[in-house]
Amino acid sequence: MDASYKEDQCKIEVTTTERFREEIPAIVDKLVLTCDREDCFDHVGPEPISSKNSIIDLIEQARRILYPGYFIRSKVDEVNLSYYFGQEMTAFFEAFSEQITLAIRHDCLRYNQPCTHCEERGMESAIDFMREMPLLRTMLAKDVRATYEGDPAAKSYDEIIFSYPGLYAVTVYRMAHQLHHQGIPLIPRIMTEHAHSLTGIDIHPAAHIGESFFIDHGTGVVVGETTEIGNRVRLYQGVTLGALSLPRGSAEALRSKKRHPTIEDEVIIYAGTTILGGDTVIGARSVIGGNVWITDSVPPDTKVFLKKPELIFKGKSS
């Protein structure tokens, strides 16, 4: 192939590229116009909104504090423990207060609320959350022990902390629930939906969950917004604690109502079970078998299971 042919070919390619690139400004103009339409969504304005990527980074920062020594490359021992916590907590405060401030300011501007000193509230809310971190560590330690006691396959606490998706989802939930309790907008849901995307476990940050909570395997577990779960409860994969189907147009009226079930202390719910409705209560120490559909309350100390199906085996000669 001679040099003149290559040169001609390159000129053709350059011309083709320019022809397509010339269309970009017109497309950009059309996109800009869509930002004036009410049926499109955007956040275009002088103030930034909370960053999802920054919040995901904060989850990992918080895990380094809640499980010291597990999610870092360096060593933590008695000599540098105070320094470690000091460094981590200071960095966490700076990043966390910024994201909380952005979330509060976004709500303030979007809903035309009176000024509430967003930056001060952001720092105050971050410190309020950090004050709860010792208690969160205690709660999560009980979750880790409940997982170890409930799963014979678990060889150590370390294995659970490093690798169990149920514990990851519960850890993120407990952080998000504290923020929800503090009235922080947007961030709690971003946190739990990130955990949902990684683990397949969907826990709404507003749900109330007691201590020593264990989700085994976890994929497909759903815990709705107004669910109440007592202490020492165990769920298996595919369990749904959900709401009954809503009539069309009734969502707004039911938004503040209890729509999800109550699970009392020491209940075990096996795989694939669905429990629906805000009036549904599963009594303490009950055991709910797999693939059960429940919309009525269950008394305490009750076993609920499906009648054993008839299995048919056919050999080659049948």
N, C-alpha and C positions, 0 to 999 in steps of 0.2 A: 504494500500500500504506500503510494508516494505521499510526500509532504503536502502537496497542493490539495490532494483529496481530503486529508485530515483537517487542513485549514478551512476548507469549504464546509465540511461537516460540523466543525465547531461553530462557524458563523450561523449555520442553520439552527443549531441547538440554542445558541444565545438569543436569536430572534424569536424562537418559539417560547423560551422562558419569559422574555420581555412581554410577549403578547398575552400570556396568561397573567403575569403580574400586573399588567395594566388594568385588569378587572377588579383588583383588590380594593382600590379607593371607593368605587361605587358600592361594593358590598359593605364596606365599613360605614358609609353614609346610611345605608338601609338599617344596619345594626344600631347605629346611634339613634335613629328615629324610633326604633322599637322601645327604647328606654323611656319614651314619653307615653307609651301605651299602658293602660291599666291592666291589661290581660297578660302582661309579661312581668317577670320578677327580676329585680336587680337591687343592688345596694350601691347606688351612685350618689356620692355626697362628700362633703369635706371631712367627715369623721369616719375612720375605718371601723369595721365590725370586728368582733373577736375572730382570731385565726384558728381554724380547725387544727392545722398542723402544730401550732404552738400549744394548743390544749393537749394534743396527743403527747407532745414532749413533756408537758407538765405531769401527765399520768406516770410517765417513766421516772421523772424526778421524784414524785411522791412515793413510788414503789421503792426507790433507793432509800428513802427515809423510813418507810413503814417496815421494810425488810432489810435492815442495814447489813451490808456485806455480801448480799446475794447478787445484785445487778450492777456490779462495778468490776473493773479489771484489777484494781489495787487491793491491798490488804487493809482490813479494819481490825484493830485490837484495842486492848484497854488503854494503851498509851495514846493513840490518836483518835479515840472515839468521840471525845468532846469536840476536837477540831473537825472531824468528819461531819458531825451533826451541824456544827456551826456553819461550815462552808455550804452544805447542802440546803440548810434552812434559809440562809441569807439569799442564795441564788433563787430558791423556790419563791421566796417572798417577792423579790423584784419582778420575776416573770409573771407570777400568779396575780399580784395586785394590778398589773398592767392589763391582763386579759379580763379581769373582773370589771375594771374601770370601763373598758371598751364595751362590755356587755351592758352595763348599767346605762352608759351614755347613749348607746344605740336605742334602748327602750325609751329613755327620756326624750330623745329627739323624735323618734318615730311616732310616739303616742302623745307628744306635746305635753309632757309632764313638767311640773315646776322644778326648778333647779334643786338638786339634792347634794351638790358638791361631790361629783362623781369620783374624783381622784381620792379624796379623803375616805369616801365610802369603800372604794376599791381596796385601799390599804387596810382599813378597819376590818373589812370582810375577810381579807387574806389572813390577818392575824387571828381573827375569830376561828377560822378554819384550822389554823396551825395550833391553836390552843387545844383543839379536839384530837390532834394526832396521837398523843399518848393513849387516849381512850380507844381510838381506831386501832392502834396496835394491839391492845388487849382484846378487842372484839375479833380481830382477824386471827389472833393466836387461837382463840376458841374455835374459829372456823377451820383452821388447819388441823387441830386435834380431832374435831368431829370428822373430818375427811379421813384421817389416818385410822380412826376407830371404826369408821363405816365401810372402809374399802380394804379387804384383805390383800389386794394386789399392790397396795402402797407399801414400798419397802422402807421409806424414811420420810421425815418431815421435809427434808431438802428436796426430794423428788416431787413432792406435792407443790412446794413453793415455786420451783422452777418450771414445772411442766403441766400442772393440772388446769385445764381451761375453766373448770368450775370455780376454782379459787381465784383465777384472774378476773372472771366476771363479777364475782362477789366483792373482790377488792375494789374494783372500779365502781361498783354499785354503792358500796359503803361511803366512798368519797363523794360521789355524786349526790347521794341522799343527804349528806351533811350540807352540801351547798344548796340543795333544794330547800332544806329546812331553814337555811339562812335567807332564802328569798332571792338567790342569784339567778337571773334569767339565762336561758340559752345554753350555758356551759354544762350543766348537769346532763342534759339530753345528748349533747355532742359526745360526752364521755361514755355514757352507757351504750350509745349506738356504735361507737368505735369498738367497744368490747363485744357487742353483738356481732359486728362484722368479722371479728377475729375468731370468736368461739361458737357462734350459732346460738348463744344464750341471750335472750332479750328480757332484761329486767328494767322496768321503768324506775327512774330515780325517786319517784314519789311513793313507791310501795314501801310498806313497813315490814321489816324482816328482823326477827329476834336473833339471839346469839346461837352459836354452834350450828350454823346452817351448812348443809352439805348437798351439793349437786353432783351426782355421779354421772360421768360421761358428758352429759350436758347438751349435746346437739339438739336443737329444736325446742328447748325449754322456753316458755313464755310466762312472764309474771307481770300482770297488768298493773296499771297506775294505782288503783285503789285496793289492791290486794293487801291483806294483813296476814303475816306468817308469824307463828309463835316461836318458841325456843326448841332447839334440837329437832328440827324438821329435816327430812331427807327427801329429795326429789331425784328421779331418774330421767333419762333422756326422753324427749318428746312430750313432756308434761306441759299442759296448757292450763294456766289459771287466768281465765279470760272473762269477757263480758258476753252477755247474750246479744244476739243480733239486734241492731237498733232500727226502728222504723225510719223511713226516709224523712229527713228534715228535723229529726229529734235530737241530733247530736249536741246542739248548743244548749238545749234545756237540760240534758243529762251530764253536761261537762263537769259539774261540781258534785254530782251524786256518786254514791258508792255503787260501782258496777261490777266489781270483781270479788271473788270469794274470800272468806276468812278460813285460815288453816291454823288450828290450835296446836298446842305443844305436843312434841314427840309423835307427830304424824309421819307415816311413810307413804309415799305415792309412787307407784311403779310406772314403768315406761309406757308411753303412748296414751296416758289417761288425760281426759279433758274435764275440767271442773269449771262451771260457768255460773255467773250471776252474783250480784251484790248481797243477796239475802242468803246465799248458800254458805253454810258453816260446816266444816269437817271437824268433828269433835276430837278432843285430845286422845292421843295414843291409838287412834284408828289406823288401820292399814288398808290402803286402796290398791287393789290389784291392777295389773296392766290392761290397757286398752278399754278402760271403763269410761262411760260418759255419764256425768253427774250434773244435775241442775237442781237437786233438792238436798237439804241438809242431812248430815250423817251424825248419829249420836256418838258420844265418846265411847272408846273401847269397842269399836265395831270393825269387823272385817268385811270389805266389799269386794266381790270378785265376780267375773263372768262364769256361768256354767261351762264346764269343760266341753269344748266342741267335739263333735264326732269326727275322728280322723279316718280316712279311707286309704288303705295301702293296696296298690295294685302291682303285682309282679308281672314279669314278662309273659307268663303262661296264662294270665287272667283274661 
